[in-house]
Amino acid sequence: MIPLQVKNVSVEIDNVSILTNISANFPKSNFIGIVGPNGSGKTTLLRALNGHILPSDGAVYLDSVPVNQLSARQISKKIAVVPQETMVSFNFTVREIVEMGRYPHNSRFRKPDSHSDAVTWALDQTDLSELSDRTITSLSGGEKARVFIARTLAQETPILLLDEPIASLDFRHTSRILSLIKDQVDHFEKTAIVVLHDLELAANFCDQLLLLSNGEILSMGPPTSVLTREHIQTAFQTDVSIDTHPITGLLTINVIN
């Protein structure tokens, strides 16, 4: 069974077409990057995947059930989300925010498991253990970003949706977080769908890429088949050279002036 599917999805917002006839399968044990120029519909697609936006046509299926037929709690037991922008109404501590990821697993009839091993593990994996008693407003932008990634990990869902999770991170934590997502995919058979702007990072961490252009899928598949010179020229209106680093073997992309 494919855990997450999109079939012929189109999205209109205020009578403006954002996505057109999108169809894709997101299998388990896959790290899938969504890439494309600004305004191509990346964030809208991610929001449609977890039911935050209802398609004007087509449907999103979670374990073969239309997402719009599921409750928010049912969805949150299977999908954890790091949105592009996060707002916190109160000055919670780091641990309290990460504990919020456990809410789908709690009920009115049992004691909340806010002190579970999952919370401690998520704090450790995101280098936040020593900051766990700090308030969210006292943190830097990069530290806040790691808090919401930790909350997502603590939720322990089979599907992860992350919208530019590394935008505020330094070089060390960028590599650490992407490696952590990759580890979740490889060792726990999760499906991770991540919006990324850095094409080189997307190519070198993701198993598959979905390239959006003008609200449509221009290409989807292994990074080497998606990030061709022709595809990048079409999507970004920019000429590039694509090479392999002689020492690391990693893909390198350079803009040609």
N, C-alpha and C positions, 0 to 999 in steps of 0.2 A: 504493500500500500504506500502511495506517495503521501507524506504527511501534509503537504501544502501544495495546492494547485490553483492556478489562475486560468480561467477559460473565457476567452473573448471579452475581456474586461475593458470597458471604456468609462472614463470619468469626465464629467463636466462640472465646473464650478462657476457659478454666476454666468451661465451660458457660454463659457469659454471652454473649449476642449483641451483637457490636460493629458489624458491618456486615450489611445485609440487601439481597440482590438488587441489587447495584450493577452497572450496565452503562454504559460510557462509551468513547468513542473519543478518543484524544489524538494529533491529527495533527501532522506536522512543520510548522515555521515558525509555531508557536503558543506563546504565553506564557499558561499556564493556572494560575490561582490556585485553590487549595482553601481555602474559608472555611467558617466555622460556629462555633457555641459550643463551649466546652470540653466534652470528652466525647462529641462528635458522631462521632468516628471518623476524623478527618483524618490523624493520624499512622499509624493502623492501615492506612488505605488506601494511604498512601505506602509503607509497609513491604511491603504485598502486591504493589505494582507491581514491585518488584525482587526478589521471591521470598524475602524475609526472613520472611514469614508465609505459610503455605499456607492457602488458602481451605478452608472446610468444604464449600462448594458453589461451582460455577462455576470459571472459570479466567481467568488473565491471559496475554495473548499478546504476545510480543515479536517483531516482524516475522513474525507469523502462526504462531509456534512457542510452545507452552505454556512459560511461564517455568520450571516445575518439571522440564522435560526438558533444561534447559540447565545447564552447569557454571557455577561462580562466575566463572571467568575469561571465559567466553563472555558472561555478563551484563555484567561490568565493562568489556568492550570497547565496549559500547553504552550502558550506563547509569552515570552518575556520581552519587554521593549525598553530600549534606551532612545528616547526621542531626541531630535536635534536641539531643542530648547527644553530645559527643565525648570520648573518653578516650585519653590517650597514656601508654603504660607507661614510656617512657624520656624523658630530657630532650633530645630532638632539637632541632636548630636549625630555624628557619623554613624554610630552603631544603631541608633533609633531609625535612621533612614534606611540602612541596609536591612534591618528587621522588617521593614514594611514589605519587602519582597516575599515574606512568608505568609502574607494575608490570604492568598488563595487556599492555603493548607489549613487555615484556622476555621473554627465554627463557633456558633453560640453555645454549643453543648460540651466543649472541652476547653481546657486551658490553652491559651496561645503558646505556640512553640518558638517564641521570639528569641530564646536563648539556645537555639539549636546549633548543632555542629556546622550546619550549612552557613550560618551567619559568620561564625568565627573563621571558617575556611575561606569564605569570599573576601573577608577583610584581609586575611593573610595573602591571598593570591593577588590582590591589587595594591599591596604595600601600604595598607591603611591601618594595620593593627595598632601602631603607636599613636594614631590620630583618632581612635575610636571614641574618645570622650570629648573631642573638640566639637564646637558647634559649626554648622554648615556655613554660616556667614563669615567665619574666621578663616576659611580656606581660600586658596588660590583657585583660579579657573581650572587648572589642570587637576588639582586635588578634588574639586567638586565633580569633574567628569569621571574620575575613578570611583567616587562614591556611588554614582548612579549605575556604573558598570557592575560594581559589587552587589548592589541591590538586585540587579538582573540575574547575576549568577546565583544569589541566595534563593531565588525563586524556584530554581531547579526544574526548569521546563525543557521539553525536548526540542523546542524551537526558540531561537534567539533572533530578534530583529533589532538592529542597531543603526541609527542614523548619524553618520560622521562621528563615531565614538572617540576618534583620536585627534579631533580638530584642535583641542587645547593642550595636548600632551607633548612633553619634550621627547627627544629622540629615544632615550632609554625606555620610557614608559610606553611610547608608541610600539616599539618592538615587543615589549613585555605583554601588552594587552592583546595585540594581534596573535602572538604566539599562544597566549592563554586561550583565545577563542579557537584557534586551530587545534589545540590540545583537547578542548571540549568536544569538538567535532570528531576527531580521530579516535579518542578513547571512550567516549560515551555515546557515540552514534547520533550526535545532535545535528540539527539543521541550523546553520548560522547564515543569516542574510544581512549583509552589511553595506550601507551606502558609503562609498569612498570616493574622494576626489583625486587622490594620488594614484595615478595609473601604474606606476612602478610597484608600489606597495601592493596594490590590488593584484597585479600579475604574479607577484612573488609569494603571496600568502594564500590566495584563493584557489579553490579547485575549479570553479567555473566563474565566468563573468557574464553579466547581462548588460549590454550596452544600449542605452536609450538615446534616441535622437528625435526631437520634435514629438515627443509623446508616444513614439513607436519603438518596438524592439528592432534595432539595426542588426544585432548579432547576439547569439548566446551560445556558450560552449567553453572549452578550455581556453585559458588566457592567450595562448599563442595563436589560436584561430580567431579570436575576437579582436585582439589588439594588433591588427595589421595596419600598415601605413595607410591603405585605402580607407579602412573603417574610421581611423582617427581623423583623416582629412575630411571625410563626409560629416562626422558628428561634430567635430570641434572647429571646422573650417581653418585648420592649421596644418602645415606640412611638418612632418617629423622624420627622424631617422630612428630605426629600431635595431638594437644590437644586443649581443650577449656579452656580459662582462668576462674578460679572459681569465680572471682568477676565481670569482664566485660562481660564474655560470648563470647569474641572475639577469633578467631582462632589463635593459636600459633604454629609455625613451628620451630623445632630445629634440627640441624645437629647432627647425631650420629657418633662419631669418630670411 
